[in-house]
Amino acid sequence: MGQLQNFSKGFIRENPVLVLLLGLCPALGVTTSAFNGLGMGLATTFVLVSSNIVVSLIKNLIPAKVRIPSFIVVIASFVTITQLVMEAYLPALFDSLGLFIPLIVVNCLVMGRAEAFASKNDTFSAIIDGLGMGLGFAFALTLLGGLREILGAGEFFGLSLFPGDGMLVFVLAPGAFIGLGYLVALNNIVKKKLDKTA
């Protein structure tokens, strides 16, 4: 039961984007479509889970003075793997996400989970935490990308929903902030209702 709660907290109660406001640079920068949001979210989830596994395995071998640089090297290794695989097999997504893929290295969500959780817990717990937070991050990015795509272009995952143009503001950078604000407010309402029923 504890592991299930640890997994699910990343979706509503401790969502990295909608509650903790972590990783906002990619959240606002790449979410012009649901596909981009999902792609960035899954890439970050892979890096998060993989780095959590390695950090939890080597935590007792790393001297305290070089703990953070060691974690960065681990994270950067998995980001490089992600970047190379994406460039080889998903070139359109790779071109769309651009600079934001290497920036996963400095995403405070990934570094924060390595430092705050994976370095203090066993490997299985680190995997569950990485999956929960990573998929919660992917969920928020897909939601924000989908909202912007529907309102800005009248499409969802590239499928046309209604004829004509959408609202240009949601395609542009201000639309990311507006959409994020509405999703944060909606998440707060859902959290309050869950707290009342708990």
N, C-alpha and C positions, 0 to 999 in steps of 0.2 A: 504493500500500500504506500509506503514511504517513497519507494522508487517511482511509482506512478505519479505521485504528487510532485516529485522532483522533475519528472518529465513534462507534466502539464502546466507547470507554473510559467513556462516561457511563452505560452499562448495568450493568456489573459492577465493574470495577477502580476507577473513580472516580465511582461513582454519587453524585449530589449529596445524596440523603437517606440512603442506606444506608452510605456510606463517609465522605463529607465532612461529613455532618450539617448541611447548609445547607438553608434554607427549611423548617425544622421547624414554624414557626408554622402555615402552611397545611397542611403534611403531617399535623399532629395535629388541626387544627381542622376541616377540611372532609371528612375521609375516613370519614364515617359510611356511605358507600356507594361502590361501584366507579364508578358514574356520576359522582358528585361528584368523586372523585379524578381520573378521566379528564378531566372538564371543566376542572378547575383546572390540571391538568398541560398540557393543550393550549393553554389561555389563556396560561400562563406561557411555553410553547414559542414561541408567536407573538411575544410581547413580546421574548423573548430573541433570537430569530433576527433580528427586525426592528431591534432596537436595536443588535445586533452589526454588521449591515450599515451602518447610518448611522454608527456610531462608527468603523468601519474606513475609511469614506469621508472623514470630516471630521477624522480624528485629527491631520493636519498643519496644520489651520487653527485649532485651539484652543490658546490660550496655556496654559502649564503651570499657572498660578495659578488658572484657572477650569475646569480639566479635569473634576473631579468634579461641580461644579454643572451643567456642560454635559451630562454623561452623564445626570444625574438628569432634566434637562428632556427629553432624547431619550426616555428610558425612560417618563417620565410621559405623554408624547404618545401613545405606543403603548398604554399602559394605558388611557388615556381612550378611544381608538378601540375597544379590546377591550370595555371596559365598555359603551359605547353600542351596539355591534353585538350584544353578548350580551343587553342589556336589550330591544332591539327584536326579535330573532329567537329567543332562547332564554330567555324570561322565567322559566320554572320553574327552570332552572339558575341564572339570575341571582339569583333570590330565595333559592335554597338556599345559594349561595356568599357572598352578602351582602358584608360589609365586607372579606372576604379578596381581592376583586378589586382594589380600589384599593391594597391593601397590597402588591401585586406591585411597586409602585414601590420599596419599601424591601426587597424580597427580596434578601438578600445574594448569592444565586446569580446573579441578573441583573446586579447591579452589579459583582460580582466578575469575571464573564466579560467584561464591557465593559472593565473596567480592566486585568485580567491578560492577556486574550487579544486581543480585538477591536482595542484601541488599539495593539497591537504587531504585527499581522499583516495580510495582504491580505484582501480582501473574501471571496474564495472560501473561504479557510481559516476566516474568521469565521463564515460560513454553516454550514460543516460542524461546527464546534465548537458553535454554537448549537443545531443540530439534534440532535447527539449528547447534549449535556447536557440540553437541553429534553425530548427524548423519554425519556431516562433518568429525569428527574424525573417525567414523566407515568407511566412504567412503575412507579416506586416508589409513587406515590400511588394508582394503580389497584390495585396489588397489596395495599397496606395497606387501602384502602377495600373491596376484595373480601373480604379476610380478615375484616375487622370485620363486613361485611354477612352473610357466610356464618355465622360463629359467633354473631353477635348477633341476627340476624333469620331465619336459615335461608333466605336468598335470595341471588341473584347477579344483578346488573343488573335487580333487580326481579322476577326469576322465582323462584318458590318451589321450593326444593330438597328440603325435608323438612317434614312437618307439625309443628305446635306451635311454641312459642317457643324462641328461642335463649338464649344466656347474656347476660343484661342488661349485664354488665360491659363487653362489647365494643361496645355501643351508646354507652356513656358515655365520658367523657374518659379514665379509667384504661385502658380497652381500647385506646386509641390508643397509649399508652406500652408496654403489654404486647405488642401486635401489632408495633410498631416494633422492640422488643427481639428478638423471634423472627426477624423478617426480616433484621435486621442480623447476627444469629448465622448464619442460613442463607447470607447473602451471603458472610460470611467463610469458610465451609466451601467454597462454590463457588470463591471466589478462590484458596484454598489448592490445590484440585484443579487449577485452571487453571495455577497457577504450577508445579506438579509436572510437568504434561504439556508445558509450554513449553520 
